[in-house]
Amino acid sequence: MRAKTPEGQRLEAAAREKLSRLTDEKLSVTWLLTGTMPMSEELAVTRGWLMDELEARMGEEKFDAWLWTDGDAVDPLPFLAG
Protein backbone atom coordinates (compact mmCIF):
# COMPACT_ATOMS: atom_id res chain seq x y z
CA MET A 1 0.00 0.00 0.00
CA ARG A 2 1.41 3.35 -1.00
CA ALA A 3 0.81 6.54 0.94
CA LYS A 4 -1.44 9.04 -0.80
CA THR A 5 -0.47 12.34 0.79
CA PRO A 6 2.93 14.00 0.33
CA GLU A 7 3.58 13.69 4.07
CA GLY A 8 2.55 10.05 4.01
CA GLN A 9 4.85 9.44 1.05
CA ARG A 10 7.74 11.09 2.89
CA LEU A 11 7.15 8.99 5.99
CA GLU A 12 6.86 5.80 3.94
CA ALA A 13 10.12 6.54 2.12
CA ALA A 14 11.85 7.17 5.45
CA ALA A 15 10.51 3.91 6.91
CA ARG A 16 11.59 1.91 3.86
CA GLU A 17 15.04 3.50 4.01
CA LYS A 18 15.42 2.47 7.64
CA LEU A 19 14.34 -1.08 6.83
CA SER A 20 16.88 -1.26 4.01
CA ARG A 21 19.69 -0.48 6.47
CA LEU A 22 18.80 -3.28 8.90
CA THR A 23 21.09 -6.28 8.99
CA ASP A 24 19.55 -9.56 7.88
CA GLU A 25 19.46 -10.64 11.52
CA LYS A 26 17.68 -7.50 12.68
CA LEU A 27 15.23 -7.65 9.78
CA SER A 28 14.42 -11.25 10.70
CA VAL A 29 13.88 -10.41 14.37
CA THR A 30 11.72 -7.44 13.41
CA TRP A 31 9.56 -9.65 11.20
CA LEU A 32 9.12 -12.22 13.95
CA LEU A 33 8.22 -9.54 16.50
CA THR A 34 5.43 -8.22 14.29
CA GLY A 35 3.85 -11.67 14.42
CA THR A 36 3.30 -11.28 18.16
CA MET A 37 1.55 -7.91 17.97
CA PRO A 38 -2.21 -7.31 17.78
CA MET A 39 -3.18 -6.75 14.16
CA SER A 40 -4.01 -3.21 13.09
CA GLU A 41 -4.00 -1.33 9.81
CA GLU A 42 -0.63 0.21 10.69
CA LEU A 43 0.88 -3.18 11.49
CA ALA A 44 -0.44 -4.65 8.25
CA VAL A 45 1.21 -1.84 6.27
CA THR A 46 4.46 -2.27 8.20
CA ARG A 47 4.45 -6.02 7.57
CA GLY A 48 3.94 -5.28 3.87
CA TRP A 49 7.02 -3.06 3.86
CA LEU A 50 8.97 -5.76 5.71
CA MET A 51 7.87 -8.35 3.16
CA ASP A 52 8.96 -6.07 0.33
CA GLU A 53 12.42 -5.78 1.90
CA LEU A 54 12.61 -9.52 2.56
CA GLU A 55 11.70 -10.28 -1.04
CA ALA A 56 14.26 -7.79 -2.35
CA ARG A 57 16.99 -9.48 -0.31
CA MET A 58 15.94 -13.09 -0.86
CA GLY A 59 14.98 -12.93 -4.50
CA GLU A 60 11.71 -14.30 -5.80
CA GLU A 61 12.58 -18.00 -5.56
CA LYS A 62 13.73 -17.97 -1.93
CA PHE A 63 10.94 -15.58 -0.95
CA ASP A 64 8.32 -17.93 -2.40
CA ALA A 65 9.97 -20.90 -0.65
CA TRP A 66 9.86 -18.99 2.65
CA LEU A 67 6.17 -18.13 2.18
CA TRP A 68 5.37 -21.79 1.48
CA THR A 69 6.86 -22.68 4.88
CA ASP A 70 4.19 -20.52 6.55
CA GLY A 71 6.34 -17.39 6.42
CA ASP A 72 4.29 -15.62 9.09
CA ALA A 73 5.66 -17.94 11.74
CA VAL A 74 8.98 -19.05 10.24
CA ASP A 75 12.25 -17.22 10.79
CA PRO A 76 13.22 -15.74 7.41
CA LEU A 77 16.93 -15.60 8.31
CA PRO A 78 17.87 -18.99 6.82
CA PHE A 79 16.33 -17.86 3.52
CA LEU A 80 18.32 -14.63 3.64
CA ALA A 81 21.66 -16.34 4.19
CA GLY A 82 23.75 -17.43 1.24
Backbone as a ProteinNet text record, in pm:
[ID]
protein_1_A
[PRIMARY]
MRAKTPEGQRLEAAAREKLSRLTDEKLSVTWLLTGTMPMSEELAVTRGWLMDELEARMGEEKFDAWLWTDGDAVDPLPFLAG
[TERTIARY]
85	0	89.5	64.9	141	64.4	140.9	81.3	27.5	-79.1	-143.8	-109.7	-78.7	-47	104.5	147.7	292.6	361.8	298.1	357.8	363.8	256.7	255.5	362	381	485.2	624.1	644.5	773.9	801	699.6	715.1	737.9	667.1	686.2	828.4	875.9	1012	1114.6	1093.2	1185.4	1182	1063	1050.6	1118.5	1096.6	1158.8	1310.9	1359.4	1504.2	1562.1	1494.2	1541.6	1542.1	1438.6	1433.8	1548	1582.1	1687.8	1824.6	1839.3	1968.7	1981.1	1872.5	1880.1	1966.8	2037.6	2108.6	2005	2046.8	1954.5	1900.5	1987.5	1946.3	1840.4	1862.8	1768.2	1635.7	1644.3	1523.2	1441.3	1508.6	1442.5	1374.1	1445.1	1388.4	1268.7	1281.7	1172	1048.8	1068.6	956.2	888.6	968.4	912.3	837.9	889.5	821.8	685	673.1	542.7	437.1	480.2	385	324.5	381	330.2	243.6	228.7	154.9	8.8	-80.6	-220.7	-230.7	-307.2	-318	-391.2	-339.4	-400.6	-367.1	-428.9	-399.8	-252.9	-202.3	-63	33.3	1.9	88	83.3	-32.4	-43.8	41.7	39.3	120.9	269.3	306	446	491.5	408.5	444.5	459.1	379.6	394	528.9	570.8	702.3	813.6	797.7	897	903.2	788.6	787	852	829.8	895.6	1047.6	1097.5	1241.6	1294.1	1220.5	1261.4	1268.9	1169.3	1169.9	1286.3	1315.1	1426	1558.9	1573.6	1698.5	1706.6	1595	1594	1593.1	1526.6	1497.5	1366	1305.7	1170.8	1164.6	1263.5	1258.3	1265.4	1360.3	1372.9	1254.8	1208.5	1094.5	971.3	945.6	831.9	849.3	970.9	996.5	969.3	1011.1	985.8	835.9	761.8	617	549.3	596.5	536.8	564.8	658.9	685.9	602.3	500.3	418.9	500.1	546.4	634.2	597.5	467.7	429.4	496.9	516.2	565.6	708.3	766.8	897.7	1003.2	1113.5	1224.9	1275.6	1275.3	1321.9	1474.7	1546.7	1692.7	1758.2	1722.1	1786.8	1767.2	1659.3	1633.5	1709	1753.6	1832.5	1980.1	2024.3	2166.1	2201.2	2321.2	2374.8	2306.5
-117.1	0	123.3	211.6	335	449.9	537	654.3	748.3	818	903.7	1050.7	1093.6	1234	1253.8	1375.3	1400.3	1367	1400.1	1368.9	1218.2	1149.6	1004.7	941.4	994.6	943.5	965.3	1080.4	1109.3	1012.5	989.8	898.6	755.3	714.1	579.6	563.2	661.3	654.4	645	721.6	717.4	580.1	523.2	390.9	284.9	288.6	190.7	204.9	326.6	349.5	287.3	306.5	246.6	95	37.5	-107.9	-158.3	-82.2	-126	-127.7	-54.1	-48.3	-152.8	-224.1	-327.6	-443.5	-505	-627.9	-736.9	-844.6	-955.5	-1007.3	-1014.3	-1064.3	-974	-844.7	-749.8	-748.4	-758.8	-764.6	-888.4	-1000.6	-1124.7	-1111.9	-1059.1	-1041.2	-945.9	-840	-743.6	-810.7	-892.4	-965.2	-1053.5	-1130.7	-1222.5	-1148.1	-1033.5	-954.3	-905	-871.3	-821.9	-931.3	-1056.1	-1166.6	-1184.3	-1117	-1128.4	-1009.1	-913.9	-791.3	-802.7	-732.7	-730.6	-665.3	-725.4	-674.6	-541.3	-451.3	-321.2	-282.8	-179.3	-133.2	-92.3	-23.8	20.6	-97.8	-200	-318	-391.2	-399.2	-465.1	-393.6	-261.7	-184.2	-207.1	-204.3	-226.6	-365.3	-465.4	-601.7	-609.8	-534.5	-528.2	-471.2	-365.4	-306.5	-405.1	-475.4	-576.2	-687.4	-730.3	-834.8	-786.7	-661.7	-606.6	-612.3	-576.2	-578	-721.5	-811.3	-951.6	-1007.4	-978.2	-1028.5	-969.8	-842.1	-779	-846.5	-884.5	-947.5	-1095.2	-1164.6	-1309	-1341.4	-1258.8	-1293.2	-1369.8	-1373.4	-1429.6	-1577.4	-1655.6	-1799.9	-1831.9	-1771.8	-1797.1	-1738.1	-1622.3	-1558.5	-1649	-1701.8	-1793.1	-1917.4	-1970.8	-2089.5	-2057.6	-1940.5	-1899.2	-1889.9	-1825.9	-1813.4	-1949.5	-2045.6	-2178.9	-2253.7	-2204.7	-2267.6	-2202.8	-2128.2	-2052	-1934.2	-1850.7	-1738.7	-1651.6	-1644.1	-1562.5	-1608.6	-1739.1	-1794.3	-1849.6	-1845.5	-1904.9	-1795.2	-1816.1	-1722	-1708.6	-1588.4	-1573.8	-1576.2	-1571.1	-1559.9	-1670.6	-1797.7	-1899.3	-1877.6	-1812	-1785.6	-1662.2	-1580.5	-1462.5	-1497.3	-1596.8	-1634.2	-1702.6	-1674.4	-1743.4	-1699.4
0	0	0	-88.5	-100.1	-34.6	30.9	94.4	-13.5	18.4	-80.2	-63.4	57.1	78.8	69	38.1	33.2	166	275.9	407	428.1	390.4	401.4	313.9	195.6	105.4	163.9	226.3	288.8	403.4	485.1	598.5	551.8	447.9	394.2	340.4	267	212.4	325.3	431.1	545.4	612.5	628	690.9	605.4	474.9	385.5	386.7	394.3	400.8	527.5	638.3	764	755.7	697.4	682.8	594.8	492.7	401	467.9	577	646.9	757.3	787.6	890.3	842.2	934	899.3	873.9	809.5	788	920.5	1021.1	1152.2	1214.7	1209.1	1268.3	1190.6	1059.4	977.7	1013.8	1032.3	1069.6	1205.3	1302.6	1436.8	1431.4	1354.5	1341.4	1283.1	1179.2	1120.4	1223.8	1296.9	1395.4	1506.3	1546.6	1650.5	1604.1	1476.9	1429.4	1433.9	1434.2	1442.2	1579.8	1679.7	1816.5	1856.4	1766.1	1797.1	1753.1	1822.9	1778.3	1640.1	1552.1	1415.9	1413.9	1333.1	1309.4	1165.6	1116.5	980.8	968.9	1070.6	1068.9	1066.8	1146	1149	1015	954.4	824.7	719.8	720.4	626.6	654.8	782	819.5	777.1	798.7	756.8	604.4	533.1	387.5	347.3	415.1	386.2	420.9	532.9	570.5	465.9	417.5	315.7	186.6	151.3	32.5	47.9	165.4	190.1	193.1	254.4	256.3	114.2	33	-104.4	-184	-163.7	-234.7	-199.7	-75.5	-31.5	-68	-60.2	-86.4	-234.9	-312	-450	-452.7	-567.8	-579.5	-540.8	-582.5	-556.5	-407.1	-337.2	-193.1	-116.7	-160.5	-95.1	-104.1	-224	-240.4	-153.6	-148.4	-65.2	81.8	126.8	265.3	291.2	200.3	218.3	225.3	147.4	147.5	276.9	358.2	487.7	597.4	559.9	654.6	706.4	614.2	642.3	760.4	793.6	908.6	1036.3	1048.7	1173.6	1163.8	1045.5	1023.8	1012.6	1082	1078.7	934.7	877.6	741	728	837.9	831.3	748.8	764.7	681.6	531.5	493.6	352.1	305.1	398.9	364.1	349	421.1	419.5	287.9	240.8	123.8	3.4
[MASK]
++++++++++++++++++++++++++++++++++++++++++++++++++++++++++++++++++++++++++++++++++

